[in-house]
């Protein structure tokens, strides 16, 4: 007589009509042959990073890989190597908490007479996942320094990077002492 009621005013022991219909439709689905049930392939949405990512086993090509900046106006004071180095210290390898300049990834900073900058750099490994975007970040950072013209970044693999190319500060930051 005092059985529990659910929020719809029915006794909990009485099945609701909607519940019966739902159970029937689920069981009908299970009885259908597998061939009639289509499985959809996942939809691939391209990412803006796709064109910059190195695929497994791909080694990025050497040579000029990034450009930035505009020609410098005649008479403009040229940036020094130290100023360019400071600008490059804003670029970090996302896998290592040390900037690329202190890591020793920048091999050369060449300042042309017209203010154009030629940078020669490497990466920590040929299969580096940011190989497609890091050189452009370097070019953009160098272009942000006052007194720079067109920036050209050349990627090289020889000599290969090793921990000996790191600055003392970088080694200290990574606990390599």
N, C-alpha and C positions, 0 to 999 in steps of 0.2 A: 504494500500500500504506500509506503513512504520511499519508493525507489528514487534514485537521483535523477534529476532532469538536466538536460543540456540547455544552452542559451536560447534554443529555438522552442523550448517548451515540450520537447519530446523526451521520453525516457531514454536513457543512454543505451539500453538494451535493444531499442527499436532502431533498425537501420533507416536512414532517410532515403527517399526516392532518388535524390541526386547521387547519393553514394552508390546505389545499385547501378544506375546508369553509367557512372564513371568506371565501376568495376567491369561492367560488360564491355565497354569500349576498349579498356585496356586489354582484356582477354581476347577480344576480337583482333586487336593489333598483333598480339602474340601469335595468333593462329594464321596470320597472313604469311604467304611464302616469302622467303628472304629476298628473292629477286625483285619483288615489287617495292621493297623498301629501298629507296635510293639514299646513298650516303653522299653528301656533298663534300667536295674537296675544299680545304680552307682557302679563303680568298687572301691573296698576297697583296698588301698595300705597299707600294714602293716607299722607301725612306729617302730623305735627302742625303743621308750618309752613304747610301749604296754605291754611288759612283766613286766614293773616296776610300772605300774599304778594300784592303788587300784580301784576296781569297786565300784559303789555306794553301800553302805551297807556292803562292805567287811571290816573286821578289820584285819590288818596284824597280822600274828602270832608272838607270843613272842618267845624269845630264840635267839640263835646266828643267825644273819641275814646277816652279812657281815664280810669279811676277807680281809686282805691286808698285804703287807710286806713280808720279808724273815727272816729266822733265823739270829740272830746277831752273828758275829764272836766273839769267846772267847777273853776276854781282852779289848773289846770295852767299852768305857765309856757309861753308861746308861743315857738316857734322864730323866730329872726331870719332875714332874707333871706340873710345871710351863711352861716348854718348850712344852709339849704336849698340855697344855691349850692354849698356843699362836698359835700352829698349828691349833687347833680346831676353833679358832676365825676367820679362813678364810672361814668357811662354814656358809652359810646363809640360813635361811628358805626363799624361794622365795616370800612368801606372807607377810613377816614381815621384815622391814629393819634393823634387829638386828641379830648378829651372834648367833648360837645355844648355844655357851658356856655361853654368857651373858643372854640368854633367860632361862637358867637353865635346858636345855634338857639333859645335861650330868650329870648323877647321881653319877657315880663312875669312877675313873681312877686308875686301879690297875696295878702296874709294877711288873712283875715277876723277879726273880733273873737272869734269862737268857735273859732279855730284852724284852720278849713278853709283850704286853699290852692288858689288858682286860678292855673294856669300857662298861659301862652300861648306856643306854640312853632311853629316851622316846620321844614322839612327842607331839605337842600341842593338837592333837585330834586323835582318832583312825581312823577316815575317812580322814586323811590328804592325799591330792592328791600326795604328793611326798614321801609317806611312803616306796615305793619300791626303791627309789634312794638315799634318804638322809643318811641312815645308811652306804651305800657304800662310799658316799662322806666323811663321818666322818672317816671311816677306812683309806681311801686314804690320808686324811689330816694328821691323826696321824702318818701314815707310812712315811710322808714327813719329820718329825722331825728327826734330827740326834740322833743316839743312841737308835733307836727302832727296835725291832725284828718283829715277827709276831703280827699282830693286829687282835683282835677279838671283834666285836661289838655285844652286846646283847641288844635286844629291850624288854622293859618291859612296862606294863600299870599300875602297882601298885608300888608305889603310883602314882595316876594320876597327870599330870602336872597342875599347876595353876599359876597365876601371882605372887604369893608369892615367887616362886622359881627364879624369875628374879632378876638380880643384880640391884643395884641402877642406874648404868649407862644405863641399858636397859630401866628401867622405865622412866628415864629422856628423853631418845631418843624417846620414844613413847608417851611422854606427859602425863604420868600417875601420875603426881604430881599436 
